[in-house]
Amino acid sequence: MSKIVRAYLWTMIGVAVLLAWTGSALAQETAPAAEPAAPAVTEQEVIEVEVVEEQTPPPPPPSGLEFSPEVESFIAQLKQPVPWFKWGVDQRLRDEYLHNVVFLNTHDNRAPADENYGRWRTRLWGTLSPVEDIDINARLTWEWRNYCTPPGKLSINAEESEVLLDTANVVWHNMFGQPVDMVVGRQDIVLGNGWLVLDGTPLDGSRTIYFDAVRFTAKLEESKTNIDLIYIDQAADPSDRVKPFNDQDALVTEQDERGAILWVTNKSLVPNAEVGGYFIYKHMNAEAANGDTGNIYTYGGRITGDLDEHWNYYAELAQQLGHKNRQDVCALGFNSKLTYKFNDKYNNQLRVGYEFLSGDEPGTDSTNEAWDNLWGRWPQFTEILIRTYTRETRIAQVTNMHRLGFGWTVYPHEKIEMCTDYNLLFADENSYRDRWGFSDSGCFRGQLLSWLLRYKINKHVSGHLVSEFFFPGDYYTDESNDPAVFLRAEVVLSL
């Protein structure tokens, strides 16, 4: 790691420590002094005690990791100096280690067996509200990387990275006095749990997830119904819309994309549940060599809710039709999860989930039965497999899968969340049995064990640790059967 990167990393860590220490010191200074204990009162004296109005006790002082109210008030005033403008900034520090995640072969020279790099992302945003119900939003994002392993791999350093406008939109709340909001421009869009719509820029990792879109949201309070109507016009090359500073000609997706989404949710039809239905149209025109061309029509429904105070459920089913890359499309997808909440001191939760994504049947040359996860190309349950799938489809284009998952979540502290998951993975079809590394008839993809620890120190400092281990099964040949590992440490500073 270069001296510049080390200095940068230690500076950010020092800022985090300084913020935590400042909050602790100010908390101690502003904490009210303890009042002397009142003298004991005898039974006879009780009669003579004057009844006074009960006083509300002062709030407890902030903990050593929280900022004092005075500091938080100062930060709030700094971020919004006038009623019509507010701004903010965040800095994400990541260190990631990957072992064997592409070819599952430690000795394969086509990709490095080990990678270790730092990712440093800075975002600066602002919101201007010139009149009531109108917001103008903008955000700049800058991320660069430094590789420690393998030696000699080109780092995307500070001088060679882009500064990208990943938010640029106008929001009109309560259009014409009606319960309808409109967002026009570059924006983040997450529908449901992000199974099909979350990431419009899968090729840049988690640097951005934006969509160039127009979105209308109608909120019908009497029927507890929300209706979203969205039009998407996404360019593979971001410079086709807004040229980044220090443009590096990097694509954010493999094809130009246009789409339309109708997404409806209702909370009155089924008690203690949200029911939804949707229709998604996606048009694609390839820009990269592995880009797609065609039209996909997806329609489906979902439900999530509580059976009682302990049981929570989620289920979603969708079908896809259309054509892609000179083949007809006929695919099916299903996702589900059942959670039991103990409602105990540590909020223990157990869950089991099942997901099915259809695979392309060998021998049906005119029809592609493989599920397309549309704008859901992000690490929904795995960091390893989104990279392993590049040998079958593309980065994070997960398909051809049965997944049976078991998980446990616990909160050992109010600021700490710990999640442990174990997934059994199977292939629906042997679609790639003629390719190197894939077996002729094996269907067991393997076992995936993952662990996540989130720690929210305070409103301005948070972080997490991720560890993931994948043990391949007989879906892969012996030449592609070595275990894979993914590790990450992250700290986020925000103002």
KOLMAR-194114 format. One record per residue (C-alpha): x, y, z. Coordinates in steps of 0.1 Angstrom, whole numbers, plus 5000, padded with zeros to 4 digits. Each point is the difference from the previous one (the first is absolute). Layout:
BEGIN
+------+------+------+
!    X !    Y !    Z !
+------+------+------+
!    X !    Y !    Z !
...
+------+------+------+
% end
This chain:
BEGIN
+------+------+------+
!    X !    Y !    Z !
+------+------+------+
! 5000 ! 5000 ! 5000 !
! 5014 ! 5034 ! 4990 !
! 5009 ! 5027 ! 5025 !
! 4973 ! 5022 ! 4986 !
! 4973 ! 4973 ! 5006 !
! 5013 ! 4992 ! 5035 !
! 5000 ! 5037 ! 5009 !
! 4965 ! 5003 ! 4986 !
! 4987 ! 4970 ! 5019 !
! 5015 ! 5010 ! 5033 !
! 4987 ! 5035 ! 4996 !
! 4965 ! 4987 ! 4996 !
! 5004 ! 4977 ! 5030 !
! 5014 ! 5028 ! 5020 !
! 4969 ! 5022 ! 4991 !
! 4977 ! 4972 ! 5012 !
! 5019 ! 4996 ! 5033 !
! 5000 ! 5038 ! 5004 !
! 4962 ! 5002 ! 4994 !
! 4993 ! 4973 ! 5025 !
! 5024 ! 5016 ! 5026 !
! 4985 ! 5034 ! 4995 !
! 4965 ! 4987 ! 5005 !
! 5011 ! 4983 ! 5032 !
! 5018 ! 5030 ! 5014 !
! 4971 ! 5024 ! 4993 !
! 4976 ! 4975 ! 5014 !
! 5019 ! 4999 ! 5033 !
! 5002 ! 5038 ! 5001 !
! 4963 ! 5005 ! 4994 !
! 4988 ! 4972 ! 5022 !
! 4981 ! 5014 ! 5030 !
! 5016 ! 4996 ! 5034 !
! 4986 ! 4973 ! 5023 !
! 4975 ! 5014 ! 5026 !
! 5006 ! 4992 ! 5037 !
! 4979 ! 4972 ! 5014 !
! 4969 ! 5012 ! 5017 !
! 4998 ! 4993 ! 5038 !
! 4978 ! 4972 ! 5011 !
! 4964 ! 5009 ! 5008 !
! 4982 ! 4984 ! 5030 !
! 4964 ! 4990 ! 4999 !
! 4989 ! 5029 ! 5022 !
! 5018 ! 5025 ! 4978 !
! 4982 ! 4988 ! 4969 !
! 4968 ! 5016 ! 5011 !
! 5017 ! 5034 ! 5003 !
! 5018 ! 4998 ! 4966 !
! 4986 ! 5026 ! 4976 !
! 4987 ! 4984 ! 4968 !
! 5017 ! 5015 ! 4970 !
! 4996 ! 4994 ! 4962 !
! 5020 ! 4971 ! 4988 !
! 5031 ! 5012 ! 4981 !
! 5012 ! 4983 ! 4968 !
! 5035 ! 4987 ! 5006 !
! 5027 ! 5013 ! 4977 !
! 5009 ! 4978 ! 4971 !
! 5030 ! 4977 ! 5006 !
! 5033 ! 5013 ! 4986 !
! 5011 ! 4986 ! 4967 !
! 5023 ! 4970 ! 5000 !
! 5037 ! 5003 ! 4993 !
! 4993 ! 4991 ! 4963 !
! 4973 ! 5025 ! 4995 !
! 5004 ! 5037 ! 4993 !
! 4985 ! 5024 ! 5025 !
! 4967 ! 5018 ! 4990 !
! 5021 ! 5032 ! 4995 !
! 5023 ! 4983 ! 4975 !
! 4971 ! 4985 ! 4981 !
! 4983 ! 5033 ! 4999 !
! 5031 ! 5016 ! 4986 !
! 5003 ! 4973 ! 4974 !
! 4964 ! 5004 ! 4990 !
! 5004 ! 5038 ! 4996 !
! 5032 ! 4995 ! 4980 !
! 4982 ! 4976 ! 4976 !
! 4970 ! 5022 ! 4996 !
! 5012 ! 5036 ! 5005 !
! 4968 ! 5014 ! 4984 !
! 4965 ! 4985 ! 4997 !
! 5002 ! 4996 ! 4962 !
! 5034 ! 4981 ! 4998 !
! 5016 ! 4970 ! 5016 !
! 5031 ! 4980 ! 4992 !
! 5020 ! 4970 ! 5012 !
! 5031 ! 4979 ! 4994 !
! 5010 ! 4964 ! 5007 !
! 5032 ! 4980 ! 4997 !
! 5000 ! 4963 ! 4996 !
! 5032 ! 4980 ! 5007 !
! 5002 ! 4964 ! 4990 !
! 5026 ! 4973 ! 5000 !
! 4991 ! 4968 ! 4980 !
! 5017 ! 4967 ! 4996 !
! 4990 ! 4974 ! 4974 !
! 5013 ! 4965 ! 4995 !
! 4991 ! 4978 ! 4971 !
! 4967 ! 5017 ! 4993 !
! 4999 ! 4997 ! 4962 !
! 5014 ! 4966 ! 4987 !
! 4999 ! 4981 ! 5034 !
! 5035 ! 4988 ! 4991 !
! 5029 ! 5013 ! 5020 !
! 5025 ! 4992 ! 4971 !
! 4980 ! 5015 ! 4971 !
! 5020 ! 5029 ! 4985 !
! 4971 ! 5016 ! 4982 !
! 4991 ! 5019 ! 5032 !
! 5020 ! 5007 ! 5032 !
! 4993 ! 4975 ! 5027 !
! 5003 ! 5028 ! 5027 !
! 4990 ! 5036 ! 4999 !
! 5003 ! 5026 ! 5027 !
! 4991 ! 5036 ! 4995 !
! 4987 ! 5031 ! 5016 !
! 4969 ! 5019 ! 4988 !
! 4997 ! 5036 ! 5010 !
! 4967 ! 5017 ! 4991 !
! 4991 ! 5037 ! 5007 !
! 4965 ! 5015 ! 4994 !
! 4989 ! 5036 ! 5002 !
! 4963 ! 5009 ! 4997 !
! 4978 ! 5029 ! 5002 !
! 4962 ! 5008 ! 4999 !
! 4986 ! 5033 ! 4989 !
! 4963 ! 5008 ! 5008 !
! 4992 ! 5033 ! 4983 !
! 4962 ! 4997 ! 5006 !
! 4977 ! 4978 ! 5019 !
! 4998 ! 4964 ! 4988 !
! 5029 ! 5004 ! 4976 !
! 5034 ! 4985 ! 5006 !
! 5030 ! 5000 ! 4978 !
! 5026 ! 4973 ! 5009 !
! 5035 ! 4994 ! 4988 !
! 5028 ! 4977 ! 5012 !
! 5036 ! 4995 ! 4989 !
! 5017 ! 4966 ! 5005 !
! 5037 ! 4993 ! 4998 !
! 5015 ! 4965 ! 5006 !
! 5035 ! 4987 ! 4995 !
! 5018 ! 4968 ! 5008 !
! 5034 ! 4989 ! 5009 !
! 5011 ! 4963 ! 4995 !
! 5024 ! 4984 ! 5025 !
! 4996 ! 4965 ! 4983 !
! 5008 ! 4989 ! 4974 !
! 5032 ! 5020 ! 4997 !
! 5001 ! 5021 ! 4969 !
! 4963 ! 5001 ! 4994 !
! 4990 ! 5035 ! 4988 !
! 4983 ! 5020 ! 5028 !
! 4973 ! 5025 ! 4993 !
! 5017 ! 5027 ! 5019 !
! 4988 ! 5035 ! 5009 !
! 5014 ! 5016 ! 4969 !
! 4984 ! 4974 ! 4976 !
! 4965 ! 4997 ! 5015 !
! 4968 ! 5018 ! 4989 !
! 4979 ! 5024 ! 5019 !
! 4964 ! 4991 ! 4991 !
! 4967 ! 5018 ! 5004 !
! 4980 ! 4971 ! 5013 !
! 4970 ! 5020 ! 5012 !
! 4985 ! 5029 ! 4980 !
! 4962 ! 5003 ! 5002 !
! 4971 ! 5022 ! 5008 !
! 4973 ! 4989 ! 5024 !
! 4964 ! 5014 ! 4999 !
! 4981 ! 4989 ! 5031 !
! 4961 ! 5001 ! 5000 !
! 4997 ! 5009 ! 4963 !
! 4971 ! 5024 ! 4995 !
! 4989 ! 4995 ! 5036 !
! 4995 ! 4963 ! 4994 !
! 5018 ! 4971 ! 5019 !
! 5024 ! 4994 ! 4971 !
! 5037 ! 5005 ! 5000 !
! 5022 ! 5003 ! 4969 !
! 5037 ! 4995 ! 4997 !
! 5018 ! 5009 ! 4967 !
! 5036 ! 4993 ! 4994 !
! 5028 ! 4978 ! 5014 !
! 4988 ! 4983 ! 5031 !
! 5003 ! 4968 ! 5021 !
! 4970 ! 4976 ! 4997 !
! 4994 ! 4970 ! 5023 !
! 4967 ! 4981 ! 4995 !
! 4990 ! 4974 ! 5026 !
! 5031 ! 4983 ! 5014 !
! 5020 ! 5007 ! 4968 !
! 4995 ! 4965 ! 4985 !
! 4994 ! 5015 ! 4966 !
! 5006 ! 5037 ! 5002 !
! 5028 ! 5016 ! 5020 !
! 5033 ! 5004 ! 4980 !
! 5000 ! 5018 ! 4967 !
! 5038 ! 5000 ! 4998 !
! 5013 ! 4965 ! 5007 !
! 5034 ! 5004 ! 4984 !
! 5013 ! 5025 ! 5025 !
! 4994 ! 4979 ! 5031 !
! 4984 ! 5019 ! 5028 !
! 5014 ! 5034 ! 4989 !
! 4966 ! 5010 ! 4987 !
! 4966 ! 4984 ! 4994 !
! 4983 ! 5028 ! 4982 !
! 4973 ! 5000 ! 4973 !
! 4993 ! 5028 ! 4974 !
! 4962 ! 5000 ! 5004 !
! 4967 ! 5017 ! 5005 !
! 4980 ! 4987 ! 5030 !
! 4964 ! 5007 ! 5011 !
! 4988 ! 4988 ! 5034 !
! 4964 ! 5002 ! 5010 !
! 4991 ! 4994 ! 5037 !
! 4963 ! 4992 ! 5005 !
! 4997 ! 5001 ! 5038 !
! 4963 ! 4989 ! 5002 !
! 5007 ! 4967 ! 4983 !
! 5036 ! 4998 ! 5013 !
! 5012 ! 4996 ! 4964 !
! 5032 ! 5013 ! 4984 !
! 5004 ! 5001 ! 4962 !
! 5034 ! 5005 ! 4983 !
! 5003 ! 5008 ! 4963 !
! 5036 ! 5002 ! 4988 !
! 5017 ! 5006 ! 4967 !
! 5037 ! 4991 ! 4997 !
! 5025 ! 5012 ! 4973 !
! 5034 ! 4986 ! 5010 !
! 5032 ! 5005 ! 4980 !
! 5028 ! 4975 ! 5002 !
! 5025 ! 5028 ! 4998 !
! 4992 ! 5026 ! 5026 !
! 5017 ! 5027 ! 4979 !
! 4971 ! 4997 ! 4976 !
! 4979 ! 5018 ! 5026 !
! 5023 ! 5020 ! 5022 !
! 5038 ! 4998 ! 4994 !
! 5019 ! 4991 ! 5031 !
! 5029 ! 5021 ! 5012 !
! 5032 ! 4983 ! 4989 !
! 4979 ! 4976 ! 4978 !
! 5016 ! 4965 ! 4997 !
! 4975 ! 4987 ! 4974 !
! 4988 ! 4973 ! 5024 !
! 4967 ! 4983 ! 4993 !
! 4975 ! 4996 ! 5029 !
! 4980 ! 4973 ! 4982 !
! 5005 ! 4979 ! 4969 !
! 4971 ! 5014 ! 4980 !
! 4979 ! 5031 ! 4996 !
! 4967 ! 4994 ! 5018 !
! 4965 ! 5014 ! 4999 !
! 4972 ! 4988 ! 5022 !
! 4966 ! 5006 ! 5015 !
! 4988 ! 4988 ! 5034 !
! 4965 ! 4999 ! 5016 !
! 5004 ! 4991 ! 5037 !
! 4969 ! 4998 ! 5023 !
! 5000 ! 4993 ! 5037 !
! 4970 ! 4997 ! 5024 !
! 4998 ! 4996 ! 5038 !
! 4962 ! 4996 ! 5004 !
! 4992 ! 4969 ! 4981 !
! 5017 ! 4975 ! 5024 !
! 5002 ! 5007 ! 5037 !
! 5035 ! 5009 ! 5012 !
! 5015 ! 4995 ! 4965 !
! 5011 ! 5019 ! 4970 !
! 4988 ! 4986 ! 4966 !
! 5015 ! 5011 ! 4968 !
! 4999 ! 4994 ! 4962 !
! 5022 ! 5013 ! 4972 !
! 5007 ! 5001 ! 4963 !
! 5036 ! 5008 ! 4988 !
! 5010 ! 5006 ! 4964 !
! 5037 ! 5001 ! 4992 !
! 5015 ! 5008 ! 4965 !
! 5037 ! 4994 ! 4994 !
! 5024 ! 5009 ! 4973 !
! 5035 ! 4986 ! 5004 !
! 5030 ! 5024 ! 5003 !
! 5026 ! 4975 ! 5014 !
! 5010 ! 4967 ! 4984 !
! 4981 ! 4981 ! 5027 !
! 4970 ! 5024 ! 4999 !
! 4964 ! 4989 ! 4994 !
! 4976 ! 5010 ! 4973 !
! 4963 ! 4995 ! 5002 !
! 4968 ! 5005 ! 5021 !
! 4990 ! 4983 ! 5032 !
! 4965 ! 5003 ! 5016 !
! 4998 ! 4990 ! 5037 !
! 4968 ! 4998 ! 5020 !
! 4996 ! 4988 ! 5035 !
! 4987 ! 5004 ! 5036 !
! 5013 ! 5001 ! 5035 !
! 4988 ! 4999 ! 5036 !
! 5017 ! 5007 ! 5033 !
! 4985 ! 5002 ! 5034 !
! 4997 ! 4988 ! 5036 !
! 4980 ! 4969 ! 5010 !
! 5003 ! 5010 ! 5037 !
! 5026 ! 5017 ! 5022 !
! 5025 ! 4973 ! 4993 !
! 4996 ! 4989 ! 4964 !
! 5008 ! 5021 ! 4969 !
! 4998 ! 4988 ! 4964 !
! 5008 ! 5011 ! 4965 !
! 4993 ! 4984 ! 4966 !
! 5004 ! 5012 ! 4964 !
! 4993 ! 4983 ! 4967 !
! 5006 ! 5014 ! 4965 !
! 5000 ! 4988 ! 4964 !
! 5020 ! 5014 ! 4970 !
! 4991 ! 4999 ! 4963 !
! 5015 ! 5017 ! 4970 !
! 5032 ! 4996 ! 4979 !
! 5037 ! 5005 ! 5007 !
! 5030 ! 4995 ! 4977 !
! 4979 ! 4983 ! 4973 !
! 4983 ! 4976 ! 5023 !
! 4965 ! 5000 ! 5015 !
! 5000 ! 5005 ! 5038 !
! 4978 ! 4979 ! 5023 !
! 5012 ! 5000 ! 5036 !
! 4987 ! 4997 ! 5036 !
! 5013 ! 5014 ! 5033 !
! 4989 ! 4995 ! 5036 !
! 5014 ! 5014 ! 5033 !
! 4988 ! 4995 ! 5035 !
! 5010 ! 5002 ! 5037 !
! 4984 ! 4990 ! 5033 !
! 5013 ! 5017 ! 5032 !
! 4994 ! 4992 ! 5037 !
! 5007 ! 5028 ! 5024 !
! 5006 ! 4990 ! 5037 !
! 4993 ! 5036 ! 5012 !
! 5025 ! 4994 ! 5028 !
! 5027 ! 5022 ! 5015 !
! 5024 ! 4996 ! 4970 !
! 4973 ! 4999 ! 4973 !
! 5010 ! 4966 ! 4987 !
! 4985 ! 4990 ! 4967 !
! 5001 ! 4968 ! 4980 !
! 4992 ! 4998 ! 4963 !
! 4997 ! 4976 ! 4971 !
! 4997 ! 5010 ! 4964 !
! 4996 ! 4984 ! 4966 !
! 5007 ! 5016 ! 4966 !
! 4996 ! 4985 ! 4965 !
! 5013 ! 5015 ! 4968 !
! 4994 ! 4980 ! 4969 !
! 5029 ! 4989 ! 4978 !
! 5004 ! 4996 ! 4963 !
! 4991 ! 4965 ! 4989 !
! 5027 ! 4984 ! 4977 !
! 4987 ! 4991 ! 4966 !
! 4973 ! 5028 ! 4998 !
! 5020 ! 5022 ! 4976 !
! 4972 ! 5023 ! 4991 !
! 4988 ! 5006 ! 5036 !
! 5020 ! 5014 ! 5030 !
! 4984 ! 4988 ! 5033 !
! 5027 ! 5018 ! 5021 !
! 4987 ! 5025 ! 5025 !
! 5011 ! 5036 ! 4995 !
! 5003 ! 5020 ! 5032 !
! 4995 ! 5033 ! 4982 !
! 5013 ! 5028 ! 5022 !
! 5006 ! 4977 ! 5030 !
! 5037 ! 4994 ! 4992 !
! 5014 ! 5006 ! 5034 !
! 5013 ! 4977 ! 5028 !
! 4966 ! 4991 ! 5014 !
! 5013 ! 4970 ! 5021 !
! 5036 ! 4995 ! 4988 !
! 5031 ! 5019 ! 4990 !
! 5018 ! 4970 ! 4987 !
! 4975 ! 4986 ! 4976 !
! 4993 ! 5033 ! 4982 !
! 5036 ! 4996 ! 4988 !
! 4999 ! 4963 ! 4994 !
! 4969 ! 5005 ! 4978 !
! 5022 ! 5020 ! 4975 !
! 5009 ! 4966 ! 4985 !
! 4964 ! 4992 ! 4993 !
! 4983 ! 5034 ! 4994 !
! 5014 ! 5033 ! 5012 !
! 5010 ! 5017 ! 5033 !
! 4971 ! 4996 ! 5025 !
! 4976 ! 4985 ! 4974 !
! 4989 ! 4972 ! 5022 !
! 4978 ! 4974 ! 4983 !
! 4995 ! 4962 ! 4997 !
! 4998 ! 4994 ! 5037 !
! 4981 ! 4983 ! 5029 !
! 5011 ! 5016 ! 5033 !
! 4990 ! 4987 ! 5034 !
! 5012 ! 5023 ! 5027 !
! 5001 ! 5000 ! 5038 !
! 5009 ! 5030 ! 5021 !
! 5003 ! 5014 ! 5035 !
! 5001 ! 5037 ! 5010 !
! 5007 ! 5013 ! 5035 !
! 5006 ! 5034 ! 5015 !
! 5025 ! 4995 ! 5029 !
! 4999 ! 5038 ! 5005 !
! 4976 ! 5027 ! 4989 !
! 5026 ! 5012 ! 4975 !
! 5012 ! 4967 ! 4988 !
! 4983 ! 4976 ! 4975 !
! 5015 ! 4965 ! 4993 !
! 4987 ! 4978 ! 4971 !
! 5011 ! 4965 ! 4992 !
! 4987 ! 4982 ! 4969 !
! 5004 ! 4965 ! 4985 !
! 4988 ! 4994 ! 4964 !
! 4997 ! 4968 ! 4980 !
! 5002 ! 5008 ! 4963 !
! 4988 ! 4978 ! 4971 !
! 4999 ! 5005 ! 4962 !
! 4966 ! 4997 ! 4982 !
! 5017 ! 4989 ! 4967 !
! 5034 ! 4990 ! 4988 !
! 5000 ! 5028 ! 4975 !
! 5038 ! 5002 ! 4997 !
! 5010 ! 4964 ! 5001 !
! 5020 ! 5005 ! 4968 !
! 5022 ! 5027 ! 5016 !
! 5032 ! 4995 ! 5019 !
! 4995 ! 4997 ! 5037 !
! 4963 ! 4988 ! 4999 !
! 4990 ! 4964 ! 5004 !
! 4977 ! 4981 ! 4977 !
! 4973 ! 4990 ! 5025 !
! 5008 ! 5014 ! 5034 !
! 4974 ! 5024 ! 5015 !
! 5014 ! 5009 ! 5034 !
! 5017 ! 5034 ! 4998 !
! 5013 ! 4999 ! 5035 !
! 4998 ! 5014 ! 5035 !
! 5002 ! 5037 ! 5010 !
! 5007 ! 5011 ! 5035 !
! 4999 ! 5037 ! 5008 !
! 5003 ! 5023 ! 5031 !
! 4993 ! 5037 ! 5003 !
! 5006 ! 5023 ! 5029 !
! 4986 ! 5036 ! 4999 !
! 5010 ! 5026 ! 5026 !
! 4983 ! 5034 ! 5001 !
! 5022 ! 5020 ! 5023 !
! 4979 ! 5031 ! 4997 !
! 4981 ! 5020 ! 4973 !
! 5033 ! 5009 ! 4983 !
! 5022 ! 4970 ! 5004 !
! 4991 ! 4964 ! 4990 !
! 5016 ! 4969 ! 4986 !
! 4998 ! 4963 ! 4993 !
! 5020 ! 4968 ! 4996 !
! 4991 ! 4974 ! 4974 !
! 5014 ! 4965 ! 4996 !
! 4988 ! 4975 ! 4973 !
! 5011 ! 4964 ! 4992 !
! 4989 ! 4980 ! 4970 !
! 5006 ! 4962 ! 4996 !
! 4992 ! 4989 ! 4964 !
! 4980 ! 4969 ! 4993 !
! 4997 ! 4975 ! 4971 !
! 4985 ! 5027 ! 4976 !
! 5037 ! 5008 ! 4995 !
! 5027 ! 4976 ! 4988 !
! 5030 ! 4990 ! 5021 !
! 5021 ! 5027 ! 4982 !
! 4976 ! 5027 ! 5013 !
! 4993 ! 4988 ! 5035 !
! 5022 ! 5020 ! 5024 !
! 4984 ! 5020 ! 5029 !
! 4995 ! 5038 ! 4996 !
! 5003 ! 5027 ! 5026 !
! 4988 ! 5036 ! 5003 !
! 5008 ! 5024 ! 5029 !
! 4992 ! 5036 ! 5005 !
! 5004 ! 5027 ! 5026 !
! 4982 ! 5033 ! 4996 !
! 4998 ! 5033 ! 5019 !
! 4976 ! 5028 ! 4989 !
! 5003 ! 5036 ! 5012 !
! 4971 ! 5023 ! 4993 !
! 4990 ! 5036 ! 5007 !
+------+------+------+
% end
